[in-house]
Amino acid sequence: MPSESSASAARETRSIARRALAAARRGVDHSDIADAVYENGGLTGRYLTMTVISAAIAALGLMLNSPAVVIGAMLVSPMMGPIVALGLSLALLDWEELKRAVLALAVGVGLALAVAVLLTLLSPLKEPTSEILARTRPNFFDLLIAVFSGIAGAYAVIRQRGETIIGVAIATALMPPVATVGFGLGTGDLRIAGGAVFLFMTNLVAIALAATLTAGFYGFRPRLLERPAPWRGLAVVLVFVLMSAPLALSLRAISLESRATAETRLAVEEIFAGADSRVTLLDARADQGKVTVSALVSTRRLVADAELRLRERLSGSLHVPVDATLDQIVVADPRAAARAVQSSQTATPDPTTALRGRIAEAVPFATDAVMVDADGGKALVLLRPDAGLDMNGAYGLEKALRSRFQGVEVWVTPPVEALQPVDLSDVAARAETAWALARWRARPSLRFCRPAPAPTVQEAAGDEATPALDARETFLAELAAVGVLPLDEAGPTCRGGDRNLVRIAID
């Protein structure tokens, strides 16, 4: 009979699983291991001293943007002791040891935070580096690192193998986020501090829960008969549930961001079908149930309503509020532009160079130079003539870079090219031309061809009528606003049929 066969297979599977579990647990002395874990999981002078040293090295490594120094901090971090004790006490529902482990972690984190804040206040390096920014928000891979670190830490302690080396993995997931929180508080940047706190809590909970599950796998069970007060077991379970809340929130945000990234790529393929387009830059963030997407697309052909269609597609598929920004750049080879971004790698020794490196990474086109001022407030990108971008493409690239690097005044300077006649009634064309002349630092010669006259008056409710500017005066005012001063000599000759145009020549 099929049912008897299925039942027999199930019994055989359970038997194999029990034998494998028994083999894995063979040689595990639960009492001795628990005593050793609890002994190493409390507050000691060594623990506090090594925490100070590790936090100092981690903070300096983050500010110097040096992965090697950050890794060095992990070699001396004592974080594994209390966090494995926390996981084991949860598995055993041991209320007293849970309090000792939580106290040790709280004191250690507070001490590390104080050290990081103090070093940040004393340091002249206040610009967030790529190492710092990488730890301001959790992603799926951070979560995986934390989970496997917790499993490895518990396994190393239970099987008594490689505790020091495995401790590095746990410290990697915890100490750099704590140092990043200190940097954010020391510089007054609550966005960095808040993001790093969320990453730290996510990693802490993931490691502790992974250690708890690993301890359960090796047969550590609550000794309830030795606990005359049942409320203690309930209290530990409640702590377990409360600790899971940050992890649940993080998982939801990570899931939303992953779905938004996948849906954006699918939407771009659909919107730009036949235009041989590629997503060059893509950033998706989920915060408080809202998704923000910023994308830069390299394409052979512009699509007028692409941003609106992307926003509608994401809102319909994600079922949450979506704020989508889509910038388009016309290039000769979209695939080459995308490959340039994916293959670009930089190693930067200081904050200014770090910012210059991040901007260079974000520019998927050939450049003569990428420069950043000493304060990191302004950046200049000089495109090469063979970059494959015309003036319109460079204009779009600058908008995309300013959106990505908020707080930095990015200037993109395209190669000088001949300007087509500008329709004075086209606001966008006037703005782009003024932008190009400002980026080139040019003094153009202008010839206005039958500019449109000004309206008779400009009415304002309750005010006197004020004279309006004609098309010529409006364009000259826009040039002056961006620092462009035309030459006195006239530009190219007007042609028959020119109406409300300006012809421009550049020496």
Secondary structure, 3 states (H helix, E strand, C coil): CHHHHHHHHHHHHHHHHHHHHHHHHCCCCHHHHHHHHHHHCCCCHHHHHHHHHHHHHHHHHHHCCCHHHHHHHHHCCCCHHHHHHHHHHHHHCCHHHHHHHHHHHHHHHHHHHHHHHHHHHHCCCCCCCHHHHCCCCCCHHHHHHHHHHHHHHHHHHHHCCCHHHHHHHHHHHHHHHHHHHHHHHHHCCHHHHHHHHHHHHHHHHHHHHHHHHHHHHCCCCCCHHHCCCHHHHHHHHHHHHHHHHHHHHHHHHHHHHHHHHHHHHHHHHHHCCCCCCEEEEEEEEEECCEEEEEEEEEECCCCCCHHHHHHHHHHHHHCCCEEEEEEEEECCCHHHHHHHHHHCCCCCCCHHHHHHHHHHHHCCCCEEEEEECCCCCEEEEEECHHHCCCHHHHHHHHHHHHHHCCCCEEEEECCCCCCCCEECCCHHHHHHHHHHHHHHCCCCEEEEECCCCCCCCECCCCCCCECCCCHHHHHHHHHHHCCCCCCCCECCCCCCCCCCEEEEECC
